């Protein structure tokens, strides 16, 4: 890359801290995911907060073969995690003129440290690490409005296009419910914008966790007890603007109400 990983990371971190949109990608986009994760690691080292979890996203279908991956990952930081209270809405910050979206997700809370030297995992081994399963809403967000249009290498470079997580209620008897299948529906301004289903079948939340365990082990960042894993969008990625409200219904496992407000400089507060 003509632009160093640290230069690109510095530009994204500065834009996030200033809550200022970026008109273009800051330099030459990485050509592969290895280079993208170098940018991400540099940005994590610059960001003044603790990683308390990870989001998992999809590599666009047209890039899967070229990039050699179906999923991607990004960090979730402590000061950008909110706990949903029954019937109360959560305000979350979005970058004006940047990108913002809500995503219905199922979230695993990890109960024990993953062995640092374990590079290969089965679904059964991964299940044993799970302490609980929650409903949640990933808050996708970036100062770069075109981040998703530019593809997976750009998404990975900016914290995986993550700007927080709203953690909802714990799902009781989650293993049995996941076997049967869980459903969710997302509303924005009262209108349904997407429905979806997650289950224990192949290519669901458990396989997403296996991916993350192997991915983070190779990066020298094994999952730790207490960390949260947001396993992927169930109903789709739904753009949201400042002033708009969303409700995500998990059909018996809780609803999450949230609204988008303008982000303020420092990356943690509101205007």
Secondary structure, 3 states (H helix, E strand, C coil): CCCCHHHHHHHHHHHHHHCCCECCCCCCCCCCHHHHHHHHHHHHHHCCCCEEEEEEEECCHHHHHHHCCCEEEEEEEHHHEEECCCCCEEEEEECCCCEEEEEEEEEEEECCCCCCCCCCCCHHHHHCCEEEEEEEEEEEEECECCCCCCCHHHHHHCHHHEEEEEEEEECCCHHHHHHHCEEEEEEECCEEEEEEEECCCCCCHHHHHHHHHHHHHHCCCCCCCCCEEECCCCCCCEECCCCCEEEEECCCCCEEEEEEEEECCCCCCEC
